[in-house]
Amino acid sequence: MVKYLLKKSYRHKDLKELKFNDLWDYNGVFTTMWIYGKPPKILFFNSHINSLVKSLKVFKIFKKDIKKKILKLISLNINKKKSYNHLLRVALNKNIISISLRQRIKPKKNFYLKLVNYKRIKPEYKNLKYKIILKYLSKINTSKNDIALCVNKKVLETGTSNLIFVSKNLIYSPVSKFYRGNNFKFYEKKFKIKKRNILIKELIKYDEIILLGSGKGVVSVKSIEEINWKRRSQKIYKKLLHTFQSEVKKQKYLYN
């Protein structure tokens, strides 16, 4: 069961506190950020906010003061003297800004994927239409499992993270129809990631399958039982993990 440290909602126009609403399945967008350490830091904060603003514009609910108000609400609800290892979620629709803090669950070393025939609505954007995904996730232990979303026999992303695939030390990602998360964008700048259609029938060719996400960080998939896929290496995973850990240590401020 997810443990929440904070759940609050505010009216956008004046930041008056309202009864909490997580806004799932509303017409709106959200972002989830890792907040950690003491004093607290938020990894890839600017990238998260910029992506959020882009999505707000696409869904036609952007307001000029939104970034200022998000910063104000985060400052209001974050204790700079407290040590954190949590996921900070900011969700917005036309009238409400909701923020929550939940415990960040560390993924297990033995991590598994389950293939699911589903594509997110407007997958290029982190929108709130997650009802079907949340239903799947509620039935699994997310510390050791995730669902791989597939459509037309192609693998796109998971219910929580991006996916990359490794064959002969070359890194691949799907071509389109998935959300380019902020951890994924970070790795695109550090490693050469080639685009190709990731076909279910060809997964057996990949030596490694790796999750990249704000909640999970970097995770090596051990197996996909439905197709009898098992990892054959962790070479690239270890490189990605080292790069990620180095970036985490560089963070100096709450907003950076």
MIDREN-247321 format. One record per residue (C-alpha): residue in one letter; x, y, z. Coordinates in Angstrom, 1 decimal, decimal comma. Example, Ala and Ser with C-alpha at 12.3 -4.5 7.8 and 13.67 -1.06 7.14 Angstrom:
# residues 2
ATOM:a:12,3:-4,5:7,8
ATOM:s:13,7:-1,1:7,1
This chain:
# residues 256
ATOM:m:0,0:0,0:0,0
ATOM:v:1,3:3,4:-0,9
ATOM:k:2,2:5,6:2,0
ATOM:y:1,5:9,3:1,6
ATOM:l:3,2:12,1:3,5
ATOM:l:1,1:14,8:2,0
ATOM:k:-2,0:15,2:-0,1
ATOM:k:-3,3:18,7:-0,9
ATOM:s:-5,3:20,6:-3,5
ATOM:y:-5,6:24,3:-4,2
ATOM:r:-7,8:26,5:-6,3
ATOM:h:-5,7:27,9:-9,1
ATOM:k:-6,9:31,5:-9,2
ATOM:d:-6,1:32,3:-5,5
ATOM:l:-4,4:29,1:-4,1
ATOM:k:-7,1:28,6:-1,6
ATOM:e:-6,8:25,1:-0,2
ATOM:l:-9,6:22,7:-1,2
ATOM:k:-10,5:19,1:-0,4
ATOM:f:-7,9:16,9:-1,9
ATOM:n:-8,5:15,6:-5,4
ATOM:d:-5,8:13,5:-7,2
ATOM:l:-7,4:14,5:-10,5
ATOM:w:-7,0:11,1:-12,1
ATOM:d:-8,9:10,8:-15,4
ATOM:y:-9,6:14,6:-15,5
ATOM:n:-8,7:16,7:-18,6
ATOM:g:-5,3:17,7:-17,3
ATOM:v:-1,6:16,8:-16,9
ATOM:f:0,8:15,8:-14,2
ATOM:t:4,5:15,2:-13,5
ATOM:t:6,2:13,1:-10,9
ATOM:m:9,6:14,2:-9,5
ATOM:w:12,0:12,5:-7,1
ATOM:i:12,7:14,6:-4,0
ATOM:y:15,5:13,3:-1,8
ATOM:g:18,1:14,1:0,8
ATOM:k:18,5:16,7:3,5
ATOM:p:18,2:19,5:2,7
ATOM:p:15,8:18,2:0,0
ATOM:k:16,7:18,2:-3,7
ATOM:i:14,5:17,6:-6,8
ATOM:l:16,2:15,7:-9,6
ATOM:f:15,8:17,3:-13,1
ATOM:f:13,3:19,9:-11,7
ATOM:n:13,6:22,4:-14,6
ATOM:s:13,1:19,6:-17,1
ATOM:h:10,0:18,4:-15,3
ATOM:i:8,5:21,9:-15,2
ATOM:n:9,3:22,6:-18,8
ATOM:s:7,6:19,4:-19,9
ATOM:l:4,6:20,1:-17,7
ATOM:v:4,2:23,6:-19,2
ATOM:k:4,4:22,1:-22,7
ATOM:s:1,7:19,6:-21,9
ATOM:l:-0,5:22,3:-20,3
ATOM:k:-0,3:24,3:-23,6
ATOM:v:-1,3:21,2:-25,6
ATOM:f:-4,3:20,6:-23,4
ATOM:k:-5,2:24,3:-23,5
ATOM:i:-5,1:24,8:-19,7
ATOM:f:-1,8:26,8:-19,5
ATOM:k:-1,8:30,0:-17,5
ATOM:k:1,0:32,5:-17,4
ATOM:d:1,6:32,4:-13,6
ATOM:i:1,6:28,6:-13,4
ATOM:k:5,3:28,1:-12,8
ATOM:k:5,4:30,7:-10,1
ATOM:k:2,4:29,1:-8,3
ATOM:i:3,9:25,6:-8,5
ATOM:l:7,1:26,9:-6,9
ATOM:k:5,1:28,6:-4,2
ATOM:l:3,2:25,5:-3,3
ATOM:i:6,3:23,3:-3,3
ATOM:s:8,1:25,8:-1,0
ATOM:l:5,0:25,9:1,3
ATOM:n:4,8:22,1:1,7
ATOM:i:8,4:21,0:1,7
ATOM:n:10,3:21,1:5,0
ATOM:k:13,9:22,0:4,2
ATOM:k:15,0:20,5:7,5
ATOM:k:13,5:17,1:6,8
ATOM:s:15,2:14,2:5,0
ATOM:y:13,2:12,9:2,0
ATOM:n:13,1:9,9:-0,3
ATOM:h:9,7:10,6:-1,9
ATOM:l:7,9:11,1:-5,1
ATOM:l:6,4:14,6:-5,5
ATOM:r:3,5:14,6:-7,9
ATOM:v:2,0:17,9:-9,3
ATOM:a:-1,3:17,5:-11,2
ATOM:l:-3,3:20,2:-12,8
ATOM:n:-6,6:20,7:-14,6
ATOM:k:-8,2:24,0:-15,5
ATOM:n:-9,1:25,0:-12,0
ATOM:i:-7,1:22,9:-9,5
ATOM:i:-3,5:22,3:-8,6
ATOM:s:-2,9:19,1:-6,6
ATOM:i:0,3:18,1:-5,0
ATOM:s:1,2:14,9:-3,1
ATOM:l:4,2:13,3:-1,6
ATOM:r:4,4:9,5:-1,4
ATOM:q:7,1:7,2:-0,3
ATOM:r:9,5:6,2:-3,1
ATOM:i:9,6:2,4:-3,3
ATOM:k:13,0:0,9:-4,1
ATOM:p:12,7:-1,6:-7,0
ATOM:k:13,8:-5,2:-6,3
ATOM:k:16,9:-6,7:-8,0
ATOM:n:14,7:-9,3:-9,6
ATOM:f:12,3:-7,2:-11,6
ATOM:y:9,7:-8,5:-14,1
ATOM:l:7,6:-7,2:-16,9
ATOM:k:4,1:-8,3:-18,0
ATOM:l:3,0:-7,5:-21,6
ATOM:v:-0,3:-5,6:-21,8
ATOM:n:-2,1:-4,6:-25,0
ATOM:y:-2,8:-1,0:-24,4
ATOM:k:-1,6:2,5:-25,5
ATOM:r:-2,0:5,6:-23,3
ATOM:i:-4,2:8,4:-24,5
ATOM:k:-2,1:11,0:-26,2
ATOM:p:1,0:9,1:-25,1
ATOM:e:3,5:11,9:-26,0
ATOM:y:2,2:13,9:-23,0
ATOM:k:1,9:13,0:-19,3
ATOM:n:-1,8:13,5:-19,1
ATOM:l:-4,2:12,3:-16,4
ATOM:k:-6,1:9,7:-18,4
ATOM:y:-4,6:6,8:-16,4
ATOM:k:-7,7:4,9:-15,3
ATOM:i:-6,9:1,6:-17,2
ATOM:i:-3,2:1,7:-16,3
ATOM:l:-3,9:2,3:-12,6
ATOM:k:-6,3:-0,7:-12,6
ATOM:y:-3,4:-2,9:-13,9
ATOM:l:-0,9:-1,4:-11,5
ATOM:s:-3,2:-1,9:-8,5
ATOM:k:-3,1:-5,7:-9,0
ATOM:i:0,7:-6,0:-9,0
ATOM:n:3,6:-5,4:-6,6
ATOM:t:5,2:-2,4:-8,2
ATOM:s:8,5:-2,9:-6,4
ATOM:k:9,2:-6,0:-8,5
ATOM:n:6,7:-5,7:-11,5
ATOM:d:5,6:-3,3:-14,1
ATOM:i:3,4:-3,6:-17,2
ATOM:a:4,9:-3,1:-20,7
ATOM:l:2,4:-1,3:-22,9
ATOM:c:2,1:-2,7:-26,4
ATOM:v:0,1:-1,9:-29,5
ATOM:n:0,2:-3,5:-32,9
ATOM:k:2,7:-6,1:-31,5
ATOM:k:5,1:-3,3:-30,6
ATOM:v:6,4:-2,4:-27,2
ATOM:l:6,2:1,3:-26,3
ATOM:e:6,7:2,0:-22,6
ATOM:t:5,7:0,8:-19,2
ATOM:g:2,9:2,0:-16,9
ATOM:t:5,4:4,1:-15,0
ATOM:s:8,6:4,4:-17,0
ATOM:n:10,4:4,5:-20,3
ATOM:l:12,0:1,4:-21,8
ATOM:i:15,3:0,9:-23,6
ATOM:f:16,6:-2,2:-25,2
ATOM:v:20,2:-3,4:-25,6
ATOM:s:21,5:-5,7:-28,3
ATOM:k:25,3:-6,2:-28,8
ATOM:n:26,0:-3,2:-26,6
ATOM:l:23,8:-0,9:-28,8
ATOM:i:20,9:0,9:-27,1
ATOM:y:17,5:1,2:-28,8
ATOM:s:14,2:2,9:-27,9
ATOM:p:10,8:2,8:-29,6
ATOM:v:10,3:5,2:-32,4
ATOM:s:7,1:7,0:-31,2
ATOM:k:3,8:6,7:-29,4
ATOM:f:5,4:7,0:-25,9
ATOM:y:6,3:9,8:-23,4
ATOM:r:9,9:10,9:-23,4
ATOM:g:10,4:11,2:-19,7
ATOM:n:12,9:13,4:-18,0
ATOM:n:15,2:10,5:-17,1
ATOM:f:15,0:9,3:-20,7
ATOM:k:15,9:12,8:-21,9
ATOM:f:18,9:12,9:-19,6
ATOM:y:20,2:9,6:-21,0
ATOM:e:19,7:10,8:-24,6
ATOM:k:22,3:13,5:-23,9
ATOM:k:24,7:11,0:-22,4
ATOM:f:24,4:7,9:-24,6
ATOM:k:23,6:7,2:-28,2
ATOM:i:20,1:5,8:-28,3
ATOM:k:18,9:4,5:-31,7
ATOM:k:15,2:4,6:-32,7
ATOM:r:13,6:1,4:-34,0
ATOM:n:10,3:-0,4:-33,7
ATOM:i:10,5:-2,8:-30,8
ATOM:l:8,6:-5,8:-31,9
ATOM:i:7,4:-8,4:-29,4
ATOM:k:8,4:-11,2:-31,6
ATOM:e:12,0:-9,8:-31,7
ATOM:l:12,5:-9,2:-28,0
ATOM:i:14,4:-12,4:-27,7
ATOM:k:17,2:-10,6:-29,7
ATOM:y:17,9:-8,2:-26,8
ATOM:d:20,4:-8,9:-24,1
ATOM:e:19,0:-6,3:-21,7
ATOM:i:15,8:-4,4:-21,2
ATOM:i:16,0:-1,4:-18,9
ATOM:l:13,5:0,9:-17,2
ATOM:l:14,2:4,6:-16,9
ATOM:g:11,9:6,7:-14,7
ATOM:s:11,6:9,3:-12,0
ATOM:g:10,1:6,8:-9,6
ATOM:k:12,2:3,8:-10,4
ATOM:g:15,4:5,4:-11,5
ATOM:v:17,3:2,7:-13,5
ATOM:v:16,1:-0,9:-13,3
ATOM:s:17,3:-4,0:-15,1
ATOM:v:14,5:-6,4:-16,1
ATOM:k:15,2:-10,0:-15,2
ATOM:s:12,5:-11,6:-17,3
ATOM:i:9,3:-11,5:-19,3
ATOM:e:7,6:-14,8:-18,6
ATOM:e:5,0:-14,7:-21,4
ATOM:i:7,6:-14,9:-24,1
ATOM:n:10,3:-16,6:-22,1
ATOM:w:12,7:-13,7:-22,3
ATOM:k:15,6:-13,6:-19,8
ATOM:r:18,4:-11,0:-19,5
ATOM:r:21,8:-12,2:-20,7
ATOM:s:23,8:-9,2:-19,5
ATOM:q:23,8:-6,2:-17,2
ATOM:k:26,7:-4,4:-18,8
ATOM:i:24,8:-1,3:-20,1
ATOM:y:22,6:-1,2:-17,1
ATOM:k:25,7:-0,8:-14,8
ATOM:k:27,0:2,0:-17,0
ATOM:l:23,6:3,8:-16,9
ATOM:l:23,3:3,3:-13,2
ATOM:h:26,8:4,7:-12,5
ATOM:t:25,9:7,8:-14,7
ATOM:f:22,6:8,2:-12,8
ATOM:q:24,2:8,0:-9,4
ATOM:s:26,8:10,5:-10,3
ATOM:e:24,1:13,0:-11,4
ATOM:v:22,2:12,5:-8,2
ATOM:k:25,3:13,4:-6,2
ATOM:k:25,8:16,6:-8,3
ATOM:q:22,4:18,1:-7,2
ATOM:k:23,0:20,9:-4,8
ATOM:y:19,7:22,8:-4,4
ATOM:l:16,0:22,1:-4,1
ATOM:y:15,4:23,5:-7,6
ATOM:n:18,2:22,8:-10,0
